[in-house]
Amino acid sequence: MKSCTLSIRHQTTYKYIKPVRYTIQQLRLRPRKEDLQRTLNWEVSSAGKRQEHKDCYGNISEILTITHPHKEVSIVSSGVIKIKSPVNGRLPEKNVLSPLIFTVPTEFTMFSDDIKKFANDFLSKNANTKQLLKLSEAICKNIVYQPGSTVTSSTAQEAFFLERGVCQDHAHIFIACCHSFGIPVRYVSGYVDPGNVDYGASHAWVDVWANDTDFSGWVSIDVTHASYQNSGYCRLAVGRDYASAGPIRGVRDGGGEESLSVNVDIENV
């Protein structure tokens, strides 16, 4: 699969049992401007006011504010994007930012002695692509994919201890392993055309700095599937972890108990 065109629709709806007085959210729901993906059309719709900006990682971000009382927030992003497959996961990226900024552990990606010991079986300081893929295979084998076993605030250490998690946890554990060797690695959020795969269309994976004999640079790896990113992946944002690259994060004043529904439809056109 060298290239494809994806039609994507992503709806997120929050409902509250009491009126919310104020909502502010950071949205990363527009595809990144990169060499391997070209947005043909894209829209984001919601109540309230949105202000667009580019964040420090080059992601297209919007600040959404709703200042009147409300019991529901619905955000819909949709569009069509043409994507080329990176060869062996290698990204032809001009390094505007130093890779070293992606060696700093965060609350989500701190590594424990157990994680470092686990990583030691697969990595070296200047790891090559083969080693990095072996690490992703081991994470898949040892951290069973189980929706509902963790929450968005779960850390790499917590998911590693549980031996359960989802794509976000797989990415955080991979990042923690790489950090234990000082290897630059970043979290990627976006969408994947599920095809015949069981896992959902809203997805998380990693870009990691590989040192091969014929290449030194970013390689994009889907840890959950232990495979390279291909043309079925739409990239929304990159960052150090879920907190800096997740599609939607925010706070509210009031509302009481919250219910959340997310629907993602992807069609290869």
Secondary structure as UniProt FT lines:
FT   STRAND          3..27
FT   TURN            35..36
FT   STRAND          37..45
FT   STRAND          49..54
FT   TURN            56..57
FT   STRAND          60..66
FT   STRAND          70..84
FT   HELIX           87..89
FT   HELIX           99..103
FT   TURN            107..109
FT   HELIX           113..120
FT   TURN            121..122
FT   TURN            125..126
FT   HELIX           129..142
FT   STRAND          144..145
FT   TURN            147..148
FT   TURN            152..153
FT   HELIX           156..162
FT   STRAND          164..165
FT   HELIX           167..179
FT   TURN            180..182
FT   STRAND          185..192
FT   TURN            195..196
FT   STRAND          202..212
FT   TURN            213..214
FT   STRAND          215..222
FT   HELIX           223..225
FT   STRAND          227..228
FT   TURN            231..232
FT   STRAND          233..239
FT   HELIX           242..245
FT   STRAND          248..254
FT   STRAND          258..268
//
